[in-house]
Amino acid sequence: MNLPEGKVIITASHNGAFVTKCLNPNVPEQTAEIAQAALDCSNPGAAILHIHARDENCHPTGTKAQFEELKNVIRHK
């Protein structure tokens, strides 16, 4: 594979679907924590953010509403 010289795409995945604070206290679970982690990754240059949404009880969720909320919070930070 030939990549353009000097070009790098950085992908950040800062929370997993099933990893919780019980397993790692640094894992972002709440919307504000996930949004801050996304910013912390994008400011130094991450081009892609791989995000797992959580509901109000910190359980993994794939609802459109939760992802919309995350998107809005990230874009307005």
Sequence and secondary structure as in RCSB ss.txt:
>XXXX:A:sequence
MNLPEGKVIITASHNGAFVTKCLNPNVPEQTAEIAQAALDCSNPGAAILHIHARDENCHPTGTKAQFEELKNVIR
HK
>XXXX:A:secstr
    TT    EEE S SS  TTT TT   SHHHHHHHHHHHHTTT  EEE  EE TTS EE  HHHHHHHHHHHH
T 
